[in-house]
Amino acid sequence: MPDGKPAGVRCIQLDDALRCKIFGQPERPTVCGSLPPSEDMCGDSREQAMRWLGWMEEQTMPTSDPGGSDGVFQSPTN
């Protein structure tokens, strides 16, 4: 996705099994590799992992407020 992936939009590089089609390839975006799996991120199920990713998308979504956010994030488990 040349202009980035909008929040809430499925990545075009996922196959039918939800695996990255360009994993390990030089064209894979840096941001994809910058999210190493962790217990906090993955939880105990795919549902928990998807909830965490949704929260991250919300927290990093560009704001229309010229002042921006206050930079204080609460994790979805708090």
DRENDO-1510 file (C-alpha; in Angstrom, 1 decimal, always signed):
<recs>
REC; n; res; u; v; w
REC; 1; MET; +0.0; +0.0; +0.0 .
REC; 2; PRO; +2.1; +2.9; -1.3 .
REC; 3; ASP; +0.4; +5.5; +0.9 .
REC; 4; GLY; +0.2; +3.3; +4.0 .
REC; 5; LYS; -2.6; +1.2; +5.4 .
REC; 6; PRO; -5.6; +3.2; +6.8 .
REC; 7; ALA; -6.9; +2.1; +10.2 .
REC; 8; GLY; -9.5; -0.7; +10.0 .
REC; 9; VAL; -8.5; -1.7; +6.4 .
REC; 10; ARG; -7.1; -5.2; +5.9 .
REC; 11; CYS; -3.6; -5.3; +4.6 .
REC; 12; ILE; -3.5; -6.2; +0.9 .
REC; 13; GLN; -0.4; -8.4; +1.6 .
REC; 14; LEU; -2.4; -11.0; +3.7 .
REC; 15; ASP; -3.3; -14.3; +2.1 .
REC; 16; ASP; -6.4; -16.3; +2.7 .
REC; 17; ALA; -4.7; -17.8; +5.8 .
REC; 18; LEU; -3.9; -14.3; +7.1 .
REC; 19; ARG; -0.2; -14.8; +6.5 .
REC; 20; CYS; +2.0; -12.1; +5.1 .
REC; 21; LYS; +2.8; -12.7; +1.4 .
REC; 22; ILE; +5.9; -10.6; +1.6 .
REC; 23; PHE; +7.3; -11.7; +5.0 .
REC; 24; GLY; +11.1; -11.7; +4.8 .
REC; 25; GLN; +11.1; -9.7; +1.5 .
REC; 26; PRO; +12.9; -6.3; +1.2 .
REC; 27; GLU; +9.6; -4.7; +0.1 .
REC; 28; ARG; +8.0; -5.5; +3.5 .
REC; 29; PRO; +7.3; -2.2; +5.3 .
REC; 30; THR; +9.6; -1.5; +8.2 .
REC; 31; VAL; +6.6; -0.9; +10.5 .
REC; 32; CYS; +5.5; -4.6; +10.0 .
REC; 33; GLY; +8.7; -5.8; +11.5 .
REC; 34; SER; +8.7; -3.3; +14.3 .
REC; 35; LEU; +5.9; -5.0; +16.1 .
REC; 36; PRO; +7.5; -8.2; +17.5 .
REC; 37; PRO; +4.9; -10.5; +19.1 .
REC; 38; SER; +4.6; -10.3; +22.8 .
REC; 39; GLU; +2.2; -11.7; +25.4 .
REC; 40; ASP; +0.7; -8.2; +25.9 .
REC; 41; MET; +0.0; -7.9; +22.2 .
REC; 42; CYS; -1.1; -11.5; +21.4 .
REC; 43; GLY; -2.9; -12.4; +24.5 .
REC; 44; ASP; -4.4; -15.9; +24.6 .
REC; 45; SER; -6.3; -15.8; +21.4 .
REC; 46; ARG; -6.6; -14.3; +17.9 .
REC; 47; GLU; -9.5; -12.2; +19.2 .
REC; 48; GLN; -7.3; -10.6; +21.9 .
REC; 49; ALA; -4.6; -10.0; +19.4 .
REC; 50; MET; -7.0; -8.3; +17.0 .
REC; 51; ARG; -8.4; -6.2; +19.8 .
REC; 52; TRP; -4.9; -5.0; +20.6 .
REC; 53; LEU; -4.1; -4.2; +17.0 .
REC; 54; GLY; -7.4; -2.3; +16.7 .
REC; 55; TRP; -6.5; -0.3; +19.8 .
REC; 56; MET; -3.0; +0.5; +18.3 .
REC; 57; GLU; -4.6; +1.7; +15.1 .
REC; 58; GLU; -7.0; +4.0; +17.0 .
REC; 59; GLN; -4.1; +5.3; +19.1 .
REC; 60; THR; -1.9; +6.1; +16.1 .
REC; 61; MET; -4.6; +7.4; +13.8 .
REC; 62; PRO; -3.8; +10.9; +12.6 .
REC; 63; THR; -5.9; +13.5; +14.5 .
REC; 64; SER; -7.7; +16.4; +13.0 .
REC; 65; ASP; -6.9; +18.4; +16.1 .
REC; 66; PRO; -4.0; +20.7; +15.2 .
REC; 67; GLY; -2.7; +20.4; +18.8 .
REC; 68; GLY; -2.6; +16.6; +18.5 .
REC; 69; SER; -3.2; +14.2; +21.3 .
REC; 70; ASP; -1.6; +14.4; +24.7 .
REC; 71; GLY; +0.5; +11.4; +23.9 .
REC; 72; VAL; -0.8; +9.4; +26.9 .
REC; 73; PHE; -2.0; +5.9; +25.9 .
REC; 74; GLN; -3.9; +3.4; +27.9 .
REC; 75; SER; -3.5; -0.2; +26.8 .
REC; 76; PRO; -6.7; -2.1; +26.0 .
REC; 77; THR; -6.1; -4.2; +29.0 .
REC; 78; ASN; -6.1; -1.2; +31.4 .
</recs>
